[in-house]
Amino acid sequence: MQNFAPIALFVYNRPKHTERTLKFLKQNELAEDSRLFVFSDGPKTAADEDLVNEVRELLKNIDGFKSVEIIERKENMGLANSVIAGVSRLSAAYGQVIVFEDDLITSPYTLNYFNDALNRYRQEDRVMHIGAYMYHLQDTELPESFFYRAATSWGWATWERAWQHFEPNIDTLMAQFDAKKRAAFSIDHNMNFWKQMQDFKRGKNNSWAIRWYASIFLKNGLTLNPAQSLVNNIGHDGSGVHSGINDIYNVIINPKQITRFPDEIKEHPQAYQAIKQFLSTRKGSLWQRLKRYLTERLS
Protein backbone atom coordinates (compact mmCIF):
# COMPACT_ATOMS: atom_id res chain seq x y z
CA MET A 1 0.00 0.00 0.00
CA GLN A 2 1.53 3.27 -1.07
CA ASN A 3 1.72 6.00 1.51
CA PHE A 4 0.60 9.21 -0.22
CA ALA A 5 1.90 12.56 0.99
CA PRO A 6 -0.49 14.85 2.87
CA ILE A 7 -1.53 18.06 1.12
CA ALA A 8 -1.24 21.43 2.85
CA LEU A 9 -3.46 24.11 1.30
CA PHE A 10 -3.03 27.69 2.53
CA VAL A 11 -6.05 29.96 2.12
CA TYR A 12 -6.98 33.46 3.17
CA ASN A 13 -9.58 35.84 1.74
CA ARG A 14 -10.19 34.79 -1.86
CA PRO A 15 -13.29 32.57 -2.03
CA LYS A 16 -13.46 32.38 -5.84
CA HIS A 17 -9.79 31.44 -6.21
CA THR A 18 -10.04 28.94 -3.36
CA GLU A 19 -13.06 27.33 -4.95
CA ARG A 20 -11.27 26.89 -8.30
CA THR A 21 -8.10 25.61 -6.62
CA LEU A 22 -10.13 22.98 -4.74
CA LYS A 23 -12.14 22.04 -7.83
CA PHE A 24 -8.99 21.26 -9.82
CA LEU A 25 -7.26 19.58 -6.88
CA LYS A 26 -10.24 17.29 -6.39
CA GLN A 27 -10.02 16.25 -10.07
CA ASN A 28 -6.56 14.84 -9.41
CA GLU A 29 -6.27 11.10 -9.90
CA LEU A 30 -4.88 10.63 -6.38
CA ALA A 31 -7.21 13.07 -4.56
CA GLU A 32 -9.29 10.42 -2.84
CA ASP A 33 -6.13 8.69 -1.58
CA SER A 34 -4.73 11.93 -0.13
CA ARG A 35 -5.23 13.64 3.21
CA LEU A 36 -6.01 17.34 2.84
CA PHE A 37 -5.13 19.90 5.52
CA VAL A 38 -6.45 23.41 4.90
CA PHE A 39 -4.79 26.23 6.83
CA SER A 40 -7.11 29.23 6.96
CA ASP A 41 -5.35 32.38 8.19
CA GLY A 42 -7.20 34.82 10.47
CA PRO A 43 -8.28 38.26 9.17
CA LYS A 44 -5.66 41.01 9.20
CA THR A 45 -8.26 43.78 9.28
CA ALA A 46 -11.98 44.07 9.99
CA ALA A 47 -12.44 44.62 6.24
CA ASP A 48 -11.05 41.12 5.54
CA GLU A 49 -13.33 39.41 8.04
CA ASP A 50 -16.29 38.81 5.71
CA LEU A 51 -14.14 37.32 2.97
CA VAL A 52 -12.25 35.09 5.43
CA ASN A 53 -15.61 33.86 6.73
CA GLU A 54 -16.84 33.30 3.18
CA VAL A 55 -13.79 31.14 2.49
CA ARG A 56 -14.40 29.21 5.73
CA GLU A 57 -18.04 28.54 4.80
CA LEU A 58 -16.83 27.11 1.50
CA LEU A 59 -14.32 24.86 3.27
CA LYS A 60 -17.13 23.14 5.22
CA ASN A 61 -18.27 21.37 2.06
CA ILE A 62 -15.00 19.88 0.82
CA ASP A 63 -15.25 16.25 -0.23
CA GLY A 64 -13.37 13.92 -2.56
CA PHE A 65 -10.27 13.42 -0.37
CA LYS A 66 -9.26 10.61 1.98
CA SER A 67 -9.73 12.99 4.90
CA VAL A 68 -10.10 16.74 5.37
CA GLU A 69 -8.91 18.78 8.32
CA ILE A 70 -9.47 22.55 8.50
CA ILE A 71 -7.13 24.57 10.72
CA GLU A 72 -8.67 27.99 11.37
CA ARG A 73 -6.36 30.60 12.88
CA LYS A 74 -7.95 33.28 15.07
CA GLU A 75 -5.10 35.73 14.55
CA ASN A 76 -3.49 36.72 11.28
CA MET A 77 -0.15 34.92 10.99
CA GLY A 78 0.62 36.20 7.50
CA LEU A 79 1.36 33.89 4.58
CA ALA A 80 5.03 33.26 5.40
CA ASN A 81 4.50 32.24 9.03
CA SER A 82 1.42 30.26 8.09
CA VAL A 83 3.32 28.28 5.44
CA ILE A 84 6.34 27.69 7.67
CA ALA A 85 4.17 26.46 10.57
CA GLY A 86 1.97 24.25 8.37
CA VAL A 87 4.84 22.69 6.42
CA SER A 88 6.79 22.09 9.64
CA ARG A 89 3.80 20.43 11.27
CA LEU A 90 2.94 18.07 8.40
CA SER A 91 6.51 17.18 7.43
CA ALA A 92 7.22 16.28 11.07
CA ALA A 93 4.06 14.14 11.31
CA TYR A 94 4.28 12.44 7.88
CA GLY A 95 7.93 12.84 6.79
CA GLN A 96 6.80 14.58 3.58
CA VAL A 97 4.31 17.20 2.42
CA ILE A 98 2.75 18.66 -0.76
CA VAL A 99 2.07 22.39 -0.62
CA PHE A 100 -0.47 24.58 -2.44
CA GLU A 101 -1.75 28.11 -2.05
CA ASP A 102 -5.28 29.30 -2.86
CA ASP A 103 -4.62 30.49 -6.43
CA LEU A 104 -3.24 27.43 -8.20
CA ILE A 105 -4.98 25.21 -10.71
CA THR A 106 -3.49 21.79 -11.30
CA SER A 107 -3.35 19.01 -13.86
CA PRO A 108 -5.19 15.76 -12.97
CA TYR A 109 -1.71 14.22 -12.62
CA THR A 110 -0.04 16.80 -10.38
CA LEU A 111 -0.41 14.64 -7.27
CA ASN A 112 0.94 11.61 -9.19
CA TYR A 113 4.01 13.62 -10.12
CA PHE A 114 4.62 14.73 -6.53
CA ASN A 115 4.14 11.30 -4.99
CA ASP A 116 6.23 9.53 -7.65
CA ALA A 117 9.07 12.00 -7.17
CA LEU A 118 8.81 11.95 -3.35
CA ASN A 119 9.16 8.16 -3.44
CA ARG A 120 11.87 8.12 -6.06
CA TYR A 121 14.22 10.66 -4.44
CA ARG A 122 13.39 10.01 -0.79
CA GLN A 123 16.94 8.85 0.02
CA GLU A 124 18.73 11.40 -2.19
CA ASP A 125 19.84 14.10 0.23
CA ARG A 126 20.78 16.51 -2.55
CA VAL A 127 17.24 16.56 -3.93
CA MET A 128 15.48 18.95 -1.55
CA HIS A 129 12.40 20.26 -3.34
CA ILE A 130 9.95 19.18 -6.04
CA GLY A 131 8.34 22.00 -8.00
CA ALA A 132 5.27 21.61 -10.24
CA TYR A 133 5.32 25.02 -11.95
CA MET A 134 7.59 25.86 -14.86
CA TYR A 135 7.89 28.95 -17.03
CA HIS A 136 6.85 28.70 -20.67
CA LEU A 137 10.23 27.61 -22.08
CA GLN A 138 11.12 27.81 -25.78
CA ASP A 139 13.32 24.71 -25.77
CA THR A 140 11.15 21.77 -26.86
CA GLU A 141 13.99 19.23 -26.58
CA LEU A 142 14.06 19.13 -22.77
CA PRO A 143 13.33 15.90 -20.88
CA GLU A 144 9.94 15.53 -19.14
CA SER A 145 11.51 16.47 -15.82
CA PHE A 146 14.92 17.76 -14.78
CA PHE A 147 16.99 19.10 -11.91
CA TYR A 148 17.62 22.82 -11.49
CA ARG A 149 18.95 25.00 -8.65
CA ALA A 150 16.07 27.35 -7.85
CA ALA A 151 12.87 26.48 -5.99
CA THR A 152 9.51 27.52 -7.42
CA SER A 153 6.75 28.12 -4.89
CA TRP A 154 3.58 27.55 -6.93
CA GLY A 155 2.82 23.98 -5.96
CA TRP A 156 5.73 22.09 -4.43
CA ALA A 157 6.66 19.20 -2.19
CA THR A 158 9.47 18.24 0.15
CA TRP A 159 10.57 15.80 2.83
CA GLU A 160 11.22 16.39 6.51
CA ARG A 161 14.90 15.52 5.90
CA ALA A 162 15.18 18.53 3.54
CA TRP A 163 12.84 20.93 5.38
CA GLN A 164 14.95 20.62 8.54
CA HIS A 165 17.58 22.68 6.65
CA PHE A 166 15.16 25.60 6.22
CA GLU A 167 16.88 28.65 7.73
CA PRO A 168 14.39 31.44 8.55
CA ASN A 169 17.04 33.94 9.68
CA ILE A 170 17.91 36.25 6.79
CA ASP A 171 21.19 37.43 8.33
CA THR A 172 22.41 33.86 8.80
CA LEU A 173 21.62 33.20 5.15
CA MET A 174 23.07 36.40 3.68
CA ALA A 175 26.33 36.05 5.61
CA GLN A 176 27.11 32.88 3.62
CA PHE A 177 27.04 34.55 0.18
CA ASP A 178 30.01 36.03 -1.66
CA ALA A 179 29.89 37.69 -5.10
CA LYS A 180 30.31 34.39 -6.95
CA LYS A 181 27.48 32.74 -5.00
CA ARG A 182 25.23 35.76 -5.49
CA ALA A 183 25.70 35.49 -9.28
CA ALA A 184 24.97 31.74 -9.30
CA PHE A 185 22.01 32.24 -6.94
CA SER A 186 20.44 34.87 -9.23
CA ILE A 187 20.85 32.77 -12.41
CA ASP A 188 23.77 34.90 -13.65
CA HIS A 189 21.93 38.06 -12.57
CA ASN A 190 18.86 37.27 -14.70
CA MET A 191 16.45 36.98 -11.79
CA ASN A 192 16.15 39.32 -8.81
CA PHE A 193 16.59 36.60 -6.19
CA TRP A 194 19.34 38.47 -4.35
CA LYS A 195 17.25 41.66 -4.35
CA GLN A 196 14.38 39.64 -2.83
CA MET A 197 16.77 38.70 0.01
CA GLN A 198 17.73 42.36 0.52
CA ASP A 199 14.08 43.41 0.38
CA PHE A 200 13.20 40.82 3.01
CA LYS A 201 15.93 42.18 5.27
CA ARG A 202 14.55 45.72 4.79
CA GLY A 203 11.02 44.55 5.60
CA LYS A 204 9.79 45.13 2.04
CA ASN A 205 8.60 41.56 1.56
CA ASN A 206 7.80 38.70 3.89
CA SER A 207 8.76 35.81 1.63
CA TRP A 208 9.25 32.33 3.04
CA ALA A 209 10.06 31.17 -0.52
CA ILE A 210 13.24 33.20 -1.03
CA ARG A 211 14.59 31.94 2.32
CA TRP A 212 13.73 28.37 1.36
CA TYR A 213 15.52 28.69 -2.01
CA ALA A 214 18.54 30.24 -0.25
CA SER A 215 18.55 27.38 2.29
CA ILE A 216 18.55 24.84 -0.56
CA PHE A 217 21.20 26.72 -2.55
CA LEU A 218 23.59 26.97 0.40
CA LYS A 219 23.31 23.20 0.95
CA ASN A 220 24.16 22.64 -2.74
CA GLY A 221 20.67 21.17 -3.08
CA LEU A 222 18.66 20.58 -6.24
CA THR A 223 15.01 20.94 -7.17
CA LEU A 224 13.07 18.66 -9.51
CA ASN A 225 10.91 20.41 -12.12
CA PRO A 226 8.68 19.50 -15.08
CA ALA A 227 9.61 20.83 -18.53
CA GLN A 228 5.95 21.76 -19.04
CA SER A 229 4.11 23.16 -16.05
CA LEU A 230 1.63 21.05 -14.07
CA VAL A 231 0.28 24.17 -12.36
CA ASN A 232 -0.96 27.58 -13.43
CA ASN A 233 -1.27 30.56 -11.12
CA ILE A 234 -4.65 32.29 -11.37
CA GLY A 235 -3.75 34.91 -8.76
CA HIS A 236 -2.18 37.44 -11.12
CA ASP A 237 -5.37 39.46 -11.27
CA GLY A 238 -4.33 41.88 -8.55
CA SER A 239 -6.06 39.91 -5.78
CA GLY A 240 -3.00 38.26 -4.24
CA VAL A 241 -0.66 39.25 -1.44
CA HIS A 242 2.46 39.38 -3.61
CA SER A 243 1.16 39.28 -7.17
CA GLY A 244 0.22 42.10 -9.49
CA ILE A 245 -1.64 41.80 -12.77
CA ASN A 246 0.69 39.92 -15.00
CA ASP A 247 0.65 37.42 -17.82
CA ILE A 248 4.38 36.72 -18.23
CA TYR A 249 4.05 33.67 -16.00
CA ASN A 250 0.81 32.37 -17.46
CA VAL A 251 1.24 28.83 -18.81
CA ILE A 252 -0.71 26.05 -20.48
CA ILE A 253 -0.85 23.08 -18.12
CA ASN A 254 0.73 19.84 -19.30
CA PRO A 255 -2.22 17.48 -20.01
CA LYS A 256 -0.05 14.34 -19.80
CA GLN A 257 1.30 12.37 -16.87
CA ILE A 258 5.02 12.67 -16.21
CA THR A 259 6.52 9.20 -16.22
CA ARG A 260 10.23 9.91 -16.77
CA PHE A 261 12.51 11.21 -14.07
CA PRO A 262 16.25 11.92 -14.20
CA ASP A 263 18.62 9.22 -12.95
CA GLU A 264 21.61 11.51 -12.63
CA ILE A 265 21.45 13.84 -9.62
CA LYS A 266 22.82 17.01 -11.19
CA GLU A 267 21.52 20.23 -12.68
CA HIS A 268 20.46 19.83 -16.32
CA PRO A 269 22.65 22.30 -18.29
CA GLN A 270 20.22 22.64 -21.21
CA ALA A 271 17.30 23.30 -18.88
CA TYR A 272 19.37 25.87 -17.00
CA GLN A 273 20.10 27.69 -20.29
CA ALA A 274 16.44 27.55 -21.34
CA ILE A 275 15.33 29.04 -18.01
CA LYS A 276 18.07 31.67 -18.17
CA GLN A 277 16.93 32.58 -21.69
CA PHE A 278 13.33 32.91 -20.49
CA LEU A 279 14.32 35.07 -17.53
CA SER A 280 16.55 37.36 -19.57
CA THR A 281 13.81 38.11 -22.11
CA ARG A 282 10.68 37.63 -20.00
CA LYS A 283 9.77 41.29 -19.69
CA GLY A 284 9.80 41.84 -23.45
CA SER A 285 10.72 45.00 -25.33
CA LEU A 286 10.61 48.46 -23.78
CA TRP A 287 7.26 49.05 -25.51
CA GLN A 288 5.77 45.81 -24.13
CA ARG A 289 6.98 46.69 -20.64
CA LEU A 290 5.50 50.18 -20.86
CA LYS A 291 2.19 48.77 -22.08
CA ARG A 292 2.10 46.27 -19.20
CA TYR A 293 3.01 49.00 -16.68
CA LEU A 294 0.13 51.18 -17.92
CA THR A 295 -2.32 48.25 -17.87
CA GLU A 296 -1.37 47.49 -14.25
CA ARG A 297 -1.65 51.18 -13.29
CA LEU A 298 -5.00 51.75 -15.00
CA SER A 299 -6.66 48.73 -13.49
C-alpha positions as CSV (number, residue, x, y, z in Angstrom):
1,M,0.0,0.0,0.0
2,Q,1.5,3.3,-1.1
3,N,1.7,6.0,1.5
4,F,0.6,9.2,-0.2
5,A,1.9,12.6,1.0
6,P,-0.5,14.8,2.9
7,I,-1.5,18.1,1.1
8,A,-1.2,21.4,2.8
9,L,-3.5,24.1,1.3
10,F,-3.0,27.7,2.5
11,V,-6.0,30.0,2.1
12,Y,-7.0,33.5,3.2
13,N,-9.6,35.8,1.7
14,R,-10.2,34.8,-1.9
15,P,-13.3,32.6,-2.0
16,K,-13.5,32.4,-5.8
17,H,-9.8,31.4,-6.2
18,T,-10.0,28.9,-3.4
19,E,-13.1,27.3,-5.0
20,R,-11.3,26.9,-8.3
21,T,-8.1,25.6,-6.6
22,L,-10.1,23.0,-4.7
23,K,-12.1,22.0,-7.8
24,F,-9.0,21.3,-9.8
25,L,-7.3,19.6,-6.9
26,K,-10.2,17.3,-6.4
27,Q,-10.0,16.2,-10.1
28,N,-6.6,14.8,-9.4
29,E,-6.3,11.1,-9.9
30,L,-4.9,10.6,-6.4
31,A,-7.2,13.1,-4.6
32,E,-9.3,10.4,-2.8
33,D,-6.1,8.7,-1.6
34,S,-4.7,11.9,-0.1
35,R,-5.2,13.6,3.2
36,L,-6.0,17.3,2.8
37,F,-5.1,19.9,5.5
38,V,-6.4,23.4,4.9
39,F,-4.8,26.2,6.8
40,S,-7.1,29.2,7.0
41,D,-5.4,32.4,8.2
42,G,-7.2,34.8,10.5
43,P,-8.3,38.3,9.2
44,K,-5.7,41.0,9.2
45,T,-8.3,43.8,9.3
46,A,-12.0,44.1,10.0
47,A,-12.4,44.6,6.2
48,D,-11.1,41.1,5.5
49,E,-13.3,39.4,8.0
50,D,-16.3,38.8,5.7
51,L,-14.1,37.3,3.0
52,V,-12.3,35.1,5.4
53,N,-15.6,33.9,6.7
54,E,-16.8,33.3,3.2
55,V,-13.8,31.1,2.5
56,R,-14.4,29.2,5.7
57,E,-18.0,28.5,4.8
58,L,-16.8,27.1,1.5
59,L,-14.3,24.9,3.3
60,K,-17.1,23.1,5.2
61,N,-18.3,21.4,2.1
62,I,-15.0,19.9,0.8
63,D,-15.2,16.3,-0.2
64,G,-13.4,13.9,-2.6
65,F,-10.3,13.4,-0.4
66,K,-9.3,10.6,2.0
67,S,-9.7,13.0,4.9
68,V,-10.1,16.7,5.4
69,E,-8.9,18.8,8.3
70,I,-9.5,22.5,8.5
71,I,-7.1,24.6,10.7
72,E,-8.7,28.0,11.4
73,R,-6.4,30.6,12.9
74,K,-8.0,33.3,15.1
75,E,-5.1,35.7,14.5
76,N,-3.5,36.7,11.3
77,M,-0.2,34.9,11.0
78,G,0.6,36.2,7.5
79,L,1.4,33.9,4.6
80,A,5.0,33.3,5.4
81,N,4.5,32.2,9.0
82,S,1.4,30.3,8.1
83,V,3.3,28.3,5.4
84,I,6.3,27.7,7.7
85,A,4.2,26.5,10.6
86,G,2.0,24.3,8.4
87,V,4.8,22.7,6.4
88,S,6.8,22.1,9.6
89,R,3.8,20.4,11.3
90,L,2.9,18.1,8.4
91,S,6.5,17.2,7.4
92,A,7.2,16.3,11.1
93,A,4.1,14.1,11.3
94,Y,4.3,12.4,7.9
95,G,7.9,12.8,6.8
96,Q,6.8,14.6,3.6
97,V,4.3,17.2,2.4
98,I,2.8,18.7,-0.8
99,V,2.1,22.4,-0.6
100,F,-0.5,24.6,-2.4
101,E,-1.8,28.1,-2.1
102,D,-5.3,29.3,-2.9
103,D,-4.6,30.5,-6.4
104,L,-3.2,27.4,-8.2
105,I,-5.0,25.2,-10.7
106,T,-3.5,21.8,-11.3
107,S,-3.4,19.0,-13.9
108,P,-5.2,15.8,-13.0
109,Y,-1.7,14.2,-12.6
110,T,0.0,16.8,-10.4
111,L,-0.4,14.6,-7.3
112,N,0.9,11.6,-9.2
113,Y,4.0,13.6,-10.1
114,F,4.6,14.7,-6.5
115,N,4.1,11.3,-5.0
116,D,6.2,9.5,-7.7
117,A,9.1,12.0,-7.2
118,L,8.8,12.0,-3.4
119,N,9.2,8.2,-3.4
120,R,11.9,8.1,-6.1
121,Y,14.2,10.7,-4.4
122,R,13.4,10.0,-0.8
123,Q,16.9,8.9,0.0
124,E,18.7,11.4,-2.2
125,D,19.8,14.1,0.2
126,R,20.8,16.5,-2.5
127,V,17.2,16.6,-3.9
128,M,15.5,18.9,-1.5
129,H,12.4,20.3,-3.3
130,I,10.0,19.2,-6.0
131,G,8.3,22.0,-8.0
132,A,5.3,21.6,-10.2
133,Y,5.3,25.0,-11.9
134,M,7.6,25.9,-14.9
135,Y,7.9,28.9,-17.0
136,H,6.9,28.7,-20.7
137,L,10.2,27.6,-22.1
138,Q,11.1,27.8,-25.8
139,D,13.3,24.7,-25.8
140,T,11.2,21.8,-26.9
141,E,14.0,19.2,-26.6
142,L,14.1,19.1,-22.8
143,P,13.3,15.9,-20.9
144,E,9.9,15.5,-19.1
145,S,11.5,16.5,-15.8
146,F,14.9,17.8,-14.8
147,F,17.0,19.1,-11.9
148,Y,17.6,22.8,-11.5
149,R,19.0,25.0,-8.6
150,A,16.1,27.4,-7.8
151,A,12.9,26.5,-6.0
152,T,9.5,27.5,-7.4
153,S,6.7,28.1,-4.9
154,W,3.6,27.6,-6.9
155,G,2.8,24.0,-6.0
156,W,5.7,22.1,-4.4
157,A,6.7,19.2,-2.2
158,T,9.5,18.2,0.1
159,W,10.6,15.8,2.8
160,E,11.2,16.4,6.5
161,R,14.9,15.5,5.9
162,A,15.2,18.5,3.5
163,W,12.8,20.9,5.4
164,Q,14.9,20.6,8.5
165,H,17.6,22.7,6.7
166,F,15.2,25.6,6.2
167,E,16.9,28.7,7.7
168,P,14.4,31.4,8.6
169,N,17.0,33.9,9.7
170,I,17.9,36.2,6.8
171,D,21.2,37.4,8.3
172,T,22.4,33.9,8.8
173,L,21.6,33.2,5.1
174,M,23.1,36.4,3.7
175,A,26.3,36.1,5.6
176,Q,27.1,32.9,3.6
177,F,27.0,34.6,0.2
178,D,30.0,36.0,-1.7
179,A,29.9,37.7,-5.1
180,K,30.3,34.4,-6.9
181,K,27.5,32.7,-5.0
182,R,25.2,35.8,-5.5
183,A,25.7,35.5,-9.3
184,A,25.0,31.7,-9.3
185,F,22.0,32.2,-6.9
186,S,20.4,34.9,-9.2
187,I,20.8,32.8,-12.4
188,D,23.8,34.9,-13.6
189,H,21.9,38.1,-12.6
190,N,18.9,37.3,-14.7
191,M,16.4,37.0,-11.8
192,N,16.1,39.3,-8.8
193,F,16.6,36.6,-6.2
194,W,19.3,38.5,-4.3
195,K,17.3,41.7,-4.4
196,Q,14.4,39.6,-2.8
197,M,16.8,38.7,0.0
198,Q,17.7,42.4,0.5
199,D,14.1,43.4,0.4
200,F,13.2,40.8,3.0
201,K,15.9,42.2,5.3
202,R,14.5,45.7,4.8
203,G,11.0,44.6,5.6
204,K,9.8,45.1,2.0
205,N,8.6,41.6,1.6
206,N,7.8,38.7,3.9
207,S,8.8,35.8,1.6
208,W,9.3,32.3,3.0
209,A,10.1,31.2,-0.5
210,I,13.2,33.2,-1.0
211,R,14.6,31.9,2.3
212,W,13.7,28.4,1.4
213,Y,15.5,28.7,-2.0
214,A,18.5,30.2,-0.2
215,S,18.6,27.4,2.3
216,I,18.5,24.8,-0.6
217,F,21.2,26.7,-2.6
218,L,23.6,27.0,0.4
219,K,23.3,23.2,1.0
220,N,24.2,22.6,-2.7
221,G,20.7,21.2,-3.1
222,L,18.7,20.6,-6.2
223,T,15.0,20.9,-7.2
224,L,13.1,18.7,-9.5
225,N,10.9,20.4,-12.1
226,P,8.7,19.5,-15.1
227,A,9.6,20.8,-18.5
228,Q,6.0,21.8,-19.0
229,S,4.1,23.2,-16.0
230,L,1.6,21.0,-14.1
231,V,0.3,24.2,-12.4
232,N,-1.0,27.6,-13.4
233,N,-1.3,30.6,-11.1
234,I,-4.7,32.3,-11.4
235,G,-3.7,34.9,-8.8
236,H,-2.2,37.4,-11.1
237,D,-5.4,39.5,-11.3
238,G,-4.3,41.9,-8.6
239,S,-6.1,39.9,-5.8
240,G,-3.0,38.3,-4.2
241,V,-0.7,39.3,-1.4
242,H,2.5,39.4,-3.6
243,S,1.2,39.3,-7.2
244,G,0.2,42.1,-9.5
245,I,-1.6,41.8,-12.8
246,N,0.7,39.9,-15.0
247,D,0.6,37.4,-17.8
248,I,4.4,36.7,-18.2
249,Y,4.0,33.7,-16.0
250,N,0.8,32.4,-17.5
251,V,1.2,28.8,-18.8
252,I,-0.7,26.0,-20.5
253,I,-0.8,23.1,-18.1
254,N,0.7,19.8,-19.3
255,P,-2.2,17.5,-20.0
256,K,-0.1,14.3,-19.8
257,Q,1.3,12.4,-16.9
258,I,5.0,12.7,-16.2
259,T,6.5,9.2,-16.2
260,R,10.2,9.9,-16.8
261,F,12.5,11.2,-14.1
262,P,16.2,11.9,-14.2
263,D,18.6,9.2,-13.0
264,E,21.6,11.5,-12.6
265,I,21.4,13.8,-9.6
266,K,22.8,17.0,-11.2
267,E,21.5,20.2,-12.7
268,H,20.5,19.8,-16.3
269,P,22.6,22.3,-18.3
270,Q,20.2,22.6,-21.2
271,A,17.3,23.3,-18.9
272,Y,19.4,25.9,-17.0
273,Q,20.1,27.7,-20.3
274,A,16.4,27.6,-21.3
275,I,15.3,29.0,-18.0
276,K,18.1,31.7,-18.2
277,Q,16.9,32.6,-21.7
278,F,13.3,32.9,-20.5
279,L,14.3,35.1,-17.5
280,S,16.6,37.4,-19.6
281,T,13.8,38.1,-22.1
282,R,10.7,37.6,-20.0
283,K,9.8,41.3,-19.7
284,G,9.8,41.8,-23.4
285,S,10.7,45.0,-25.3
286,L,10.6,48.5,-23.8
287,W,7.3,49.0,-25.5
288,Q,5.8,45.8,-24.1
289,R,7.0,46.7,-20.6
290,L,5.5,50.2,-20.9
291,K,2.2,48.8,-22.1
292,R,2.1,46.3,-19.2
293,Y,3.0,49.0,-16.7
294,L,0.1,51.2,-17.9
295,T,-2.3,48.2,-17.9
296,E,-1.4,47.5,-14.3
297,R,-1.7,51.2,-13.3
298,L,-5.0,51.8,-15.0
299,S,-6.7,48.7,-13.5
